[in-house]
Amino acid sequence: SQITSGFVFDDAGNSRFLGESPKIAETVRIAKQLIEGEGRSVVIWIRFPETEGKLIGDALAKYGVSTMHGGTSDHEASAMAFKTGRNKVMIAHPLSAKFGHTWVEHCNVAIFHSYGYSFEDFYQAKRRIYRMGQTRKVTYVTVVAKGTVDEVILKAVMTKQEAHEAVVDGNVIAQLLQLSKSGRR
C-alpha cells in the first residue's frame, strides 16, 4: 500500500520517498476534475496521513483542504471549514472520521485513495456522505493501482461487504429466528 503511493516506512518508522506516484497523481486529477469541472466538494480517504495525505493535500491546497486524522490539531474547526464550503477538500482517515460526522449537505463524492482490510472502516467512510439528509446522487471513486496489493485488499473488503449484505439484505436473521421457532436447526 505504501509503495503504490510512492513511499515506504523504514525499520525506524521514517518514511522514505520513492518518487512520483501515479496513484497520487490520479487521485489529485480526479479531485481537480470534480471540483473544477463539476463544482463538487470531495472527501479523500487515506491510510497514511503524514505521507500520502500530505502529498495530496499539498497538490490540492488552492481549493482549501480540511483534514481529519491523527495529525489534525482541531478536528471540529477542520470539519466546520469543510461543512461550510470554505474548504472543498476533506482528507480523512477512517479511524478519526468514521463515526459522528455527517457531510451530506456539502459533499456527495468520496475518493478512496488507500484503504485497509476493514469492511467496517470502508462502510462507515461511505456513510459520511450517504445517509439521511443527502438529496443528491452520491459518487464513490476507488483508486486502485493495477497488479498491486490494492487489488487484494479491495477484493477482501468487497467479499466482506457481500457477506454483510447477505445477512442484512437477505434477511438471514429473520430466517434463523423462523427456523428456531419451528424447532428445526
LUMMIKOL-417619 format. One record per residue (C-alpha): residue number from 1; residue in one letter; x, y, z. Coordinates in nm, 4 decimals. Example, Ala and Ser with C-alpha at 12.3 -4.5 7.8 and 13.67 -1.06 7.14 Angstrom:
<rec><num>1</num><residu>a</residu><px>1.2300</px><py>-0.4500</py><pz>0.7800</pz></rec>
<rec><num>2</num><residu>s</residu><px>1.3670</px><py>-0.1060</py><pz>0.7140</pz></rec>
This chain:
<rec><num>1</num><residu>s</residu><px>0.0000</px><py>0.0000</py><pz>0.0000</pz></rec>
<rec><num>2</num><residu>q</residu><px>0.2802</px><py>0.2390</py><pz>0.0841</pz></rec>
<rec><num>3</num><residu>i</residu><px>0.4695</px><py>0.1706</py><pz>-0.2365</pz></rec>
<rec><num>4</num><residu>t</residu><px>0.1650</px><py>0.2458</py><pz>-0.4548</pz></rec>
<rec><num>5</num><residu>s</residu><px>0.1652</px><py>0.5947</py><pz>-0.3030</pz></rec>
<rec><num>6</num><residu>g</residu><px>0.5375</px><py>0.6436</py><pz>-0.3617</pz></rec>
<rec><num>7</num><residu>f</residu><px>0.6932</px><py>0.5815</py><pz>-0.0210</pz></rec>
<rec><num>8</num><residu>v</residu><px>0.7857</px><py>0.3171</py><pz>0.2348</pz></rec>
<rec><num>9</num><residu>f</residu><px>0.8443</px><py>0.3250</py><pz>0.6076</pz></rec>
<rec><num>10</num><residu>d</residu><px>1.1850</px><py>0.2017</py><pz>0.7150</pz></rec>
<rec><num>11</num><residu>d</residu><px>1.2543</px><py>-0.0083</py><pz>1.0255</pz></rec>
<rec><num>12</num><residu>a</residu><px>1.2826</px><py>0.3077</py><pz>1.2358</pz></rec>
<rec><num>13</num><residu>g</residu><px>0.9376</px><py>0.4245</py><pz>1.1224</pz></rec>
<rec><num>14</num><residu>n</residu><px>1.0663</px><py>0.7033</py><pz>0.8982</pz></rec>
<rec><num>15</num><residu>s</residu><px>0.9048</px><py>0.7468</py><pz>0.5590</pz></rec>
<rec><num>16</num><residu>r</residu><px>1.1285</px><py>0.7191</py><pz>0.2556</pz></rec>
<rec><num>17</num><residu>f</residu><px>1.0072</px><py>0.8863</py><pz>-0.0627</pz></rec>
<rec><num>18</num><residu>l</residu><px>1.0413</px><py>0.6577</py><pz>-0.3660</pz></rec>
<rec><num>19</num><residu>g</residu><px>0.9440</px><py>0.9063</py><pz>-0.6343</pz></rec>
<rec><num>20</num><residu>e</residu><px>0.6330</px><py>1.0347</py><pz>-0.8020</pz></rec>
<rec><num>21</num><residu>s</residu><px>0.3298</px><py>0.8140</py><pz>-0.7560</pz></rec>
<rec><num>22</num><residu>p</residu><px>0.0911</px><py>0.7608</py><pz>-1.0483</pz></rec>
<rec><num>23</num><residu>k</residu><px>-0.1753</px><py>0.6677</py><pz>-0.7929</pz></rec>
<rec><num>24</num><residu>i</residu><px>-0.1441</px><py>1.0012</py><pz>-0.6104</pz></rec>
<rec><num>25</num><residu>a</residu><px>-0.1411</px><py>1.1822</py><pz>-0.9449</pz></rec>
<rec><num>26</num><residu>e</residu><px>-0.4662</px><py>1.0056</py><pz>-1.0415</pz></rec>
<rec><num>27</num><residu>t</residu><px>-0.6351</px><py>1.0868</py><pz>-0.7114</pz></rec>
<rec><num>28</num><residu>v</residu><px>-0.5380</px><py>1.4532</py><pz>-0.7499</pz></rec>
<rec><num>29</num><residu>r</residu><px>-0.6547</px><py>1.4563</py><pz>-1.1142</pz></rec>
<rec><num>30</num><residu>i</residu><px>-0.9942</px><py>1.3105</py><pz>-1.0216</pz></rec>
<rec><num>31</num><residu>a</residu><px>-1.0383</px><py>1.5540</py><pz>-0.7322</pz></rec>
<rec><num>32</num><residu>k</residu><px>-0.9497</px><py>1.8537</py><pz>-0.9505</pz></rec>
<rec><num>33</num><residu>q</residu><px>-1.1923</px><py>1.7386</py><pz>-1.2199</pz></rec>
<rec><num>34</num><residu>l</residu><px>-1.4750</px><py>1.7045</py><pz>-0.9680</pz></rec>
<rec><num>35</num><residu>i</residu><px>-1.4009</px><py>2.0399</py><pz>-0.8034</pz></rec>
<rec><num>36</num><residu>e</residu><px>-1.3286</px><py>2.2472</py><pz>-1.1132</pz></rec>
<rec><num>37</num><residu>g</residu><px>-1.5446</px><py>2.0730</py><pz>-1.3710</pz></rec>
<rec><num>38</num><residu>e</residu><px>-1.8466</px><py>1.9892</py><pz>-1.1592</pz></rec>
<rec><num>39</num><residu>g</residu><px>-1.8191</px><py>2.2291</py><pz>-0.8655</pz></rec>
<rec><num>40</num><residu>r</residu><px>-1.8256</px><py>1.9422</py><pz>-0.6175</pz></rec>
<rec><num>41</num><residu>s</residu><px>-1.6516</px><py>1.9034</py><pz>-0.2836</pz></rec>
<rec><num>42</num><residu>v</residu><px>-1.4693</px><py>1.5773</py><pz>-0.2143</pz></rec>
<rec><num>43</num><residu>v</residu><px>-1.3717</px><py>1.3580</py><pz>0.0773</pz></rec>
<rec><num>44</num><residu>i</residu><px>-1.0477</px><py>1.1677</py><pz>0.0165</pz></rec>
<rec><num>45</num><residu>w</residu><px>-0.9953</px><py>0.8648</py><pz>0.2410</pz></rec>
<rec><num>46</num><residu>i</residu><px>-0.6335</px><py>0.7733</py><pz>0.3132</pz></rec>
<rec><num>47</num><residu>r</residu><px>-0.4347</px><py>0.5400</py><pz>0.5405</pz></rec>
<rec><num>48</num><residu>f</residu><px>-0.1077</px><py>0.7332</py><pz>0.5703</pz></rec>
<rec><num>49</num><residu>p</residu><px>-0.1713</px><py>1.0985</py><pz>0.6624</pz></rec>
<rec><num>50</num><residu>e</residu><px>0.1915</px><py>1.2032</py><pz>0.7067</pz></rec>
<rec><num>51</num><residu>t</residu><px>0.2878</px><py>1.0897</py><pz>0.3581</pz></rec>
<rec><num>52</num><residu>e</residu><px>0.0126</px><py>1.0419</py><pz>0.1013</pz></rec>
<rec><num>53</num><residu>g</residu><px>-0.2225</px><py>1.2720</py><pz>0.2921</pz></rec>
<rec><num>54</num><residu>k</residu><px>0.0368</px><py>1.5489</py><pz>0.2874</pz></rec>
<rec><num>55</num><residu>l</residu><px>0.1209</px><py>1.4970</py><pz>-0.0812</pz></rec>
<rec><num>56</num><residu>i</residu><px>-0.2447</px><py>1.5020</py><pz>-0.1833</pz></rec>
<rec><num>57</num><residu>g</residu><px>-0.3199</px><py>1.7957</py><pz>0.0441</pz></rec>
<rec><num>58</num><residu>d</residu><px>-0.0295</px><py>1.9988</py><pz>-0.0938</pz></rec>
<rec><num>59</num><residu>a</residu><px>-0.1419</px><py>1.9293</py><pz>-0.4511</pz></rec>
<rec><num>60</num><residu>l</residu><px>-0.4979</px><py>2.0429</py><pz>-0.3757</pz></rec>
<rec><num>61</num><residu>a</residu><px>-0.4150</px><py>2.3307</py><pz>-0.1379</pz></rec>
<rec><num>62</num><residu>k</residu><px>-0.5586</px><py>2.6015</py><pz>-0.3630</pz></rec>
<rec><num>63</num><residu>y</residu><px>-0.9087</px><py>2.4548</py><pz>-0.3086</pz></rec>
<rec><num>64</num><residu>g</residu><px>-0.8823</px><py>2.4661</py><pz>0.0698</pz></rec>
<rec><num>65</num><residu>v</residu><px>-0.8068</px><py>2.1418</py><pz>0.2490</pz></rec>
<rec><num>66</num><residu>s</residu><px>-0.9560</px><py>2.0197</py><pz>0.5744</pz></rec>
<rec><num>67</num><residu>t</residu><px>-0.8115</px><py>1.7158</py><pz>0.7468</pz></rec>
<rec><num>68</num><residu>m</residu><px>-0.9387</px><py>1.4652</py><pz>0.9953</pz></rec>
<rec><num>69</num><residu>h</residu><px>-0.6676</px><py>1.2281</py><pz>1.1092</pz></rec>
<rec><num>70</num><residu>g</residu><px>-0.4246</px><py>1.1838</py><pz>1.3981</pz></rec>
<rec><num>71</num><residu>g</residu><px>-0.2212</px><py>1.4854</py><pz>1.2882</pz></rec>
<rec><num>72</num><residu>t</residu><px>-0.5190</px><py>1.7233</py><pz>1.2822</pz></rec>
<rec><num>73</num><residu>s</residu><px>-0.4926</px><py>1.9668</py><pz>1.5729</pz></rec>
<rec><num>74</num><residu>d</residu><px>-0.8580</px><py>2.0783</py><pz>1.5772</pz></rec>
<rec><num>75</num><residu>h</residu><px>-1.0998</px><py>1.8276</py><pz>1.4249</pz></rec>
<rec><num>76</num><residu>e</residu><px>-1.4073</px><py>2.0427</py><pz>1.4846</pz></rec>
<rec><num>77</num><residu>a</residu><px>-1.2638</px><py>2.3547</py><pz>1.3185</pz></rec>
<rec><num>78</num><residu>s</residu><px>-1.1395</px><py>2.1483</py><pz>1.0264</pz></rec>
<rec><num>79</num><residu>a</residu><px>-1.4769</px><py>1.9764</py><pz>0.9839</pz></rec>
<rec><num>80</num><residu>m</residu><px>-1.6595</px><py>2.3113</py><pz>1.0046</pz></rec>
<rec><num>81</num><residu>a</residu><px>-1.4385</px><py>2.4638</py><pz>0.7324</pz></rec>
<rec><num>82</num><residu>f</residu><px>-1.5384</px><py>2.1731</py><pz>0.5083</pz></rec>
<rec><num>83</num><residu>k</residu><px>-1.9078</px><py>2.1706</py><pz>0.6043</pz></rec>
<rec><num>84</num><residu>t</residu><px>-1.9452</px><py>2.5426</py><pz>0.5362</pz></rec>
<rec><num>85</num><residu>g</residu><px>-1.7781</px><py>2.5147</py><pz>0.1956</pz></rec>
<rec><num>86</num><residu>r</residu><px>-1.4747</px><py>2.7248</py><pz>0.2831</pz></rec>
<rec><num>87</num><residu>n</residu><px>-1.2644</px><py>2.4170</py><pz>0.2034</pz></rec>
<rec><num>88</num><residu>k</residu><px>-1.3554</px><py>2.1987</py><pz>-0.0951</pz></rec>
<rec><num>89</num><residu>v</residu><px>-1.1407</px><py>1.9003</py><pz>0.0120</pz></rec>
<rec><num>90</num><residu>m</residu><px>-1.1520</px><py>1.6822</py><pz>0.3229</pz></rec>
<rec><num>91</num><residu>i</residu><px>-0.8620</px><py>1.4383</py><pz>0.3669</pz></rec>
<rec><num>92</num><residu>a</residu><px>-0.9669</px><py>1.1854</py><pz>0.6277</pz></rec>
<rec><num>93</num><residu>h</residu><px>-0.8501</px><py>0.8683</py><pz>0.7986</pz></rec>
<rec><num>94</num><residu>p</residu><px>-1.1286</px><py>0.6208</py><pz>0.8862</pz></rec>
<rec><num>95</num><residu>l</residu><px>-1.0218</px><py>0.5823</py><pz>1.2492</pz></rec>
<rec><num>96</num><residu>s</residu><px>-1.0601</px><py>0.9569</py><pz>1.3043</pz></rec>
<rec><num>97</num><residu>a</residu><px>-1.3681</px><py>1.0288</py><pz>1.0964</pz></rec>
<rec><num>98</num><residu>k</residu><px>-1.5817</px><py>0.7183</py><pz>1.0564</pz></rec>
<rec><num>99</num><residu>f</residu><px>-1.8215</px><py>0.7978</py><pz>1.3415</pz></rec>
<rec><num>100</num><residu>g</residu><px>-2.0115</px><py>1.1104</py><pz>1.4349</pz></rec>
<rec><num>101</num><residu>h</residu><px>-1.9556</px><py>1.3118</py><pz>1.1185</pz></rec>
<rec><num>102</num><residu>t</residu><px>-2.2114</px><py>1.3958</py><pz>0.8518</pz></rec>
<rec><num>103</num><residu>w</residu><px>-2.1086</px><py>1.5779</py><pz>0.5371</pz></rec>
<rec><num>104</num><residu>v</residu><px>-2.4245</px><py>1.5291</py><pz>0.3295</pz></rec>
<rec><num>105</num><residu>e</residu><px>-2.5201</px><py>1.8947</py><pz>0.2968</pz></rec>
<rec><num>106</num><residu>h</residu><px>-2.1920</px><py>1.9944</py><pz>0.1406</pz></rec>
<rec><num>107</num><residu>c</residu><px>-2.0497</px><py>1.6808</py><pz>-0.0195</pz></rec>
<rec><num>108</num><residu>n</residu><px>-2.1631</px><py>1.3864</py><pz>-0.2279</pz></rec>
<rec><num>109</num><residu>v</residu><px>-1.8280</px><py>1.2472</py><pz>-0.3526</pz></rec>
<rec><num>110</num><residu>a</residu><px>-1.5809</px><py>1.0212</py><pz>-0.1735</pz></rec>
<rec><num>111</num><residu>i</residu><px>-1.2490</px><py>0.9120</py><pz>-0.3200</pz></rec>
<rec><num>112</num><residu>f</residu><px>-1.0940</px><py>0.6066</py><pz>-0.1581</pz></rec>
<rec><num>113</num><residu>h</residu><px>-0.7238</px><py>0.6581</py><pz>-0.2216</pz></rec>
<rec><num>114</num><residu>s</residu><px>-0.5957</px><py>0.3947</py><pz>0.0188</pz></rec>
<rec><num>115</num><residu>y</residu><px>-0.7741</px><py>0.1533</py><pz>0.2438</pz></rec>
<rec><num>116</num><residu>g</residu><px>-0.7200</px><py>-0.1282</py><pz>0.4879</pz></rec>
<rec><num>117</num><residu>y</residu><px>-0.8824</px><py>-0.4687</py><pz>0.5179</pz></rec>
<rec><num>118</num><residu>s</residu><px>-1.1624</px><py>-0.3464</py><pz>0.7467</pz></rec>
<rec><num>119</num><residu>f</residu><px>-1.5081</px><py>-0.3568</py><pz>0.5905</pz></rec>
<rec><num>120</num><residu>e</residu><px>-1.6412</px><py>-0.1554</py><pz>0.8853</pz></rec>
<rec><num>121</num><residu>d</residu><px>-1.3979</px><py>0.1299</py><pz>0.8101</pz></rec>
<rec><num>122</num><residu>f</residu><px>-1.4980</px><py>0.1242</py><pz>0.4429</pz></rec>
<rec><num>123</num><residu>y</residu><px>-1.8700</px><py>0.1087</py><pz>0.5218</pz></rec>
<rec><num>124</num><residu>q</residu><px>-1.8571</px><py>0.3861</py><pz>0.7806</pz></rec>
<rec><num>125</num><residu>a</residu><px>-1.6470</px><py>0.6053</py><pz>0.5491</pz></rec>
<rec><num>126</num><residu>k</residu><px>-1.9133</px><py>0.5673</py><pz>0.2798</pz></rec>
<rec><num>127</num><residu>r</residu><px>-2.1825</px><py>0.6616</py><pz>0.5312</pz></rec>
<rec><num>128</num><residu>r</residu><px>-2.0335</px><py>1.0055</py><pz>0.5992</pz></rec>
<rec><num>129</num><residu>i</residu><px>-2.1933</px><py>1.1271</py><pz>0.2735</pz></rec>
<rec><num>130</num><residu>y</residu><px>-2.4669</px><py>0.8693</py><pz>0.2104</pz></rec>
<rec><num>131</num><residu>r</residu><px>-2.7228</px><py>0.8965</py><pz>0.4862</pz></rec>
<rec><num>132</num><residu>m</residu><px>-3.0468</px><py>1.0672</py><pz>0.5805</pz></rec>
<rec><num>133</num><residu>g</residu><px>-3.0423</px><py>1.4236</py><pz>0.4547</pz></rec>
<rec><num>134</num><residu>q</residu><px>-2.8469</px><py>1.3539</py><pz>0.1363</pz></rec>
<rec><num>135</num><residu>t</residu><px>-3.0523</px><py>1.4871</py><pz>-0.1544</pz></rec>
<rec><num>136</num><residu>r</residu><px>-2.8027</px><py>1.4374</py><pz>-0.4374</pz></rec>
<rec><num>137</num><residu>k</residu><px>-2.6633</px><py>1.1354</py><pz>-0.6162</pz></rec>
<rec><num>138</num><residu>v</residu><px>-2.3592</px><py>1.0024</py><pz>-0.4289</pz></rec>
<rec><num>139</num><residu>t</residu><px>-2.0409</px><py>0.9075</py><pz>-0.6123</pz></rec>
<rec><num>140</num><residu>y</residu><px>-1.7683</px><py>0.6775</py><pz>-0.4779</pz></rec>
<rec><num>141</num><residu>v</residu><px>-1.4356</px><py>0.6519</py><pz>-0.6573</pz></rec>
<rec><num>142</num><residu>t</residu><px>-1.1887</px><py>0.3801</py><pz>-0.5591</pz></rec>
<rec><num>143</num><residu>v</residu><px>-0.8361</px><py>0.4387</py><pz>-0.6863</pz></rec>
<rec><num>144</num><residu>v</residu><px>-0.6571</px><py>0.1074</py><pz>-0.7431</pz></rec>
<rec><num>145</num><residu>a</residu><px>-0.3028</px><py>0.0531</py><pz>-0.8673</pz></rec>
<rec><num>146</num><residu>k</residu><px>-0.3414</px><py>-0.2409</py><pz>-1.1054</pz></rec>
<rec><num>147</num><residu>g</residu><px>-0.1417</px><py>-0.5537</py><pz>-1.0233</pz></rec>
<rec><num>148</num><residu>t</residu><px>-0.0702</px><py>-0.4455</py><pz>-0.6633</pz></rec>
<rec><num>149</num><residu>v</residu><px>-0.1857</px><py>-0.5233</py><pz>-0.3122</pz></rec>
<rec><num>150</num><residu>d</residu><px>-0.4604</px><py>-0.2652</py><pz>-0.3708</pz></rec>
<rec><num>151</num><residu>e</residu><px>-0.6483</px><py>-0.5288</py><pz>-0.5711</pz></rec>
<rec><num>152</num><residu>v</residu><px>-0.6048</px><py>-0.7892</py><pz>-0.2957</pz></rec>
<rec><num>153</num><residu>i</residu><px>-0.7274</px><py>-0.5518</py><pz>-0.0233</pz></rec>
<rec><num>154</num><residu>l</residu><px>-1.0237</px><py>-0.4287</py><pz>-0.2258</pz></rec>
<rec><num>155</num><residu>k</residu><px>-1.1273</px><py>-0.7855</py><pz>-0.3102</pz></rec>
<rec><num>156</num><residu>a</residu><px>-1.1161</px><py>-0.8802</py><pz>0.0596</pz></rec>
<rec><num>157</num><residu>v</residu><px>-1.3259</px><py>-0.5773</py><pz>0.1569</pz></rec>
<rec><num>158</num><residu>m</residu><px>-1.5795</px><py>-0.6486</py><pz>-0.1194</pz></rec>
<rec><num>159</num><residu>t</residu><px>-1.6082</px><py>-1.0119</py><pz>-0.0055</pz></rec>
<rec><num>160</num><residu>k</residu><px>-1.6834</px><py>-0.8877</py><pz>0.3460</pz></rec>
<rec><num>161</num><residu>q</residu><px>-1.9375</px><py>-0.6434</py><pz>0.2001</pz></rec>
<rec><num>162</num><residu>e</residu><px>-2.1134</px><py>-0.9268</py><pz>0.0166</pz></rec>
<rec><num>163</num><residu>a</residu><px>-2.1362</px><py>-1.1251</py><pz>0.3412</pz></rec>
<rec><num>164</num><residu>h</residu><px>-2.2718</px><py>-0.8177</py><pz>0.5219</pz></rec>
<rec><num>165</num><residu>e</residu><px>-2.5351</px><py>-0.7595</py><pz>0.2549</pz></rec>
<rec><num>166</num><residu>a</residu><px>-2.6383</px><py>-1.1262</py><pz>0.2618</pz></rec>
<rec><num>167</num><residu>v</residu><px>-2.7061</px><py>-1.1001</py><pz>0.6336</pz></rec>
<rec><num>168</num><residu>v</residu><px>-2.8712</px><py>-0.7579</py><pz>0.6336</pz></rec>
<rec><num>169</num><residu>d</residu><px>-3.0496</px><py>-0.7545</py><pz>0.2991</pz></rec>
<rec><num>170</num><residu>g</residu><px>-3.1021</px><py>-1.1286</py><pz>0.2715</pz></rec>
<rec><num>171</num><residu>n</residu><px>-3.2928</px><py>-1.1260</py><pz>0.5981</pz></rec>
<rec><num>172</num><residu>v</residu><px>-3.0824</px><py>-1.4142</py><pz>0.7267</pz></rec>
<rec><num>173</num><residu>i</residu><px>-3.1557</px><py>-1.3188</py><pz>1.0879</pz></rec>
<rec><num>174</num><residu>a</residu><px>-3.5321</px><py>-1.3421</py><pz>1.0342</pz></rec>
<rec><num>175</num><residu>q</residu><px>-3.4883</px><py>-1.6773</py><pz>0.8607</pz></rec>
<rec><num>176</num><residu>l</residu><px>-3.2817</px><py>-1.8101</py><pz>1.1527</pz></rec>
<rec><num>177</num><residu>l</residu><px>-3.5431</px><py>-1.6891</py><pz>1.4017</pz></rec>
<rec><num>178</num><residu>q</residu><px>-3.8176</px><py>-1.8571</py><pz>1.1983</pz></rec>
<rec><num>179</num><residu>l</residu><px>-3.6206</px><py>-2.1832</py><pz>1.1953</pz></rec>
<rec><num>180</num><residu>s</residu><px>-3.5690</px><py>-2.1694</py><pz>1.5716</pz></rec>
<rec><num>181</num><residu>k</residu><px>-3.9435</px><py>-2.1108</py><pz>1.6280</pz></rec>
<rec><num>182</num><residu>s</residu><px>-4.0332</px><py>-2.4082</py><pz>1.4104</pz></rec>
<rec><num>183</num><residu>g</residu><px>-3.7979</px><py>-2.6307</py><pz>1.6091</pz></rec>
<rec><num>184</num><residu>r</residu><px>-3.5694</px><py>-2.7032</py><pz>1.3122</pz></rec>
<rec><num>185</num><residu>r</residu><px>-3.1991</px><py>-2.6332</py><pz>1.3399</pz></rec>
